[in-house]
Amino acid sequence: MKIARRVTDLRPYLFAEIDRKLEEKRAQGVKVISFGIGDPDVPTPGPVVERLCREARNPANHRYPSYLGLEAFRKAAAEWMGRRFGVDIDPQREVVSLIGSKEGIAHLPLVFVDPGDTVLVPDPGYPVYASSVLFTGGLAYDMPLRAENDFLPDLEGIPAHVARRACLMFLNYPNNPTAAVADLDFYERVVRFAEKYDIIVAHDIAYSEITFDGFVAPSILQVPGAKARCLEFHSLSKTFNMTGWRIGFVAGGAELVNLFGKVKTNIDSGIFNPVQYAGIEALTTQENFVRDMCEVYRRRRDLLLACLRSRGWEAPTPRGTIYVWMAVPQGFDSASFATLLLEEVAVAVAPGSAYGDAGEGYVRFSLSLTDAELEEGIWRLETLRL
Ligand SMILES: *Cc1c(COP(=O)(O)O)cnc(C)c1O
């Protein structure tokens, strides 16, 4: 059997060894507390579920949906962008619905990247950026996200000869896995950089609504002129606890969105209409739900941080996302510390090195476990003997 290089070249799955140990523990009957996975534990709001059920009974919704998204969904998404960010989006030409933002992100390089082209990707980062570049034969150039730069890429540190060859840049704030946030001033610098080197910017803003302590995440599209070279990938997954539903949207200038739509039309045939109606329900009626979820995550964040700090472990206070990004104690690396927690107290965390070389020396705690599991996990962390 011949296997394509794009598959054999995929980065080895670094969770594999830890997953094996986790399964081993579970097989022994040990209850593992998992801070490993970012997937909201609280159910999707009731009215959203009700809307799906109602729409699913309508035979008109059983046929192929529109390729680029229900007009009503695109309108709801555009209006939400206006209310939330003050960004003017034309529902006809500047937004396309996605089967989850991961789908859009994974297909985007097909629009802009030829074999041998350079793409700037954050390191550590959501693994889909680098793998989607690899699938097109492009070359991913890592932009390290370091604590001394507040986990923002150092744009001035990118060599000019690399920037000149780059055609695309991925960004993600509020950030997974570092939990860092970005302000409008940073996005302005990104847009100027992209204009200077003729680069398209793909901004993954999946955690836009999960922020704390008064921080409100801006959209890169708020920067004057940004629409011409930025596409922003929005997701309903983390905002409305809809990870299983597979719905999001991409917004940006008409020319970029049109190009993206051309590729997408050749790949899938849209999203089940009832899921899009449910998405409309979420975008138009669930503001209070989002506010309450932020309060849930903030409370969990503070409980976990207090525990980590009582042990003398260092973690900045995140202003967004459902994660805490912690430097591992002296004498460990990401994998050995994650393994220690699993073996000694049956607590699972994600090793930072799984998200890229610059993630080495960190672990990521997710806050998407139940309050009871969180309490148990905290108690276990307090009893760990080092
Ligand atoms: C969870 C997550 C997404 C969301 O993906 P969907 O496909 O919309 O569920 C996108 N980007 C990052 C960085 C994420 O953590």
The ligand as an ORCA input file, in Angstrom:
! r2SCAN-3c Opt
* xyz 0 1
  C     -12.319     24.649     19.674
  C     -11.525     25.409     18.698
  C     -12.057     25.717     17.446
  C     -13.508     25.393     17.164
  O     -13.659     24.538     16.173
  P     -15.105     24.170     15.646
  O     -14.738     23.408     14.416
  O     -15.835     25.443     15.334
  O     -15.777     23.344     16.672
  C     -11.300     26.424     16.538
  N     -10.063     26.856     16.882
  C      -9.532     26.618     18.081
  C      -8.204     27.159     18.410
  C     -10.245     25.867     19.018
  O      -9.705     25.604     20.199
*
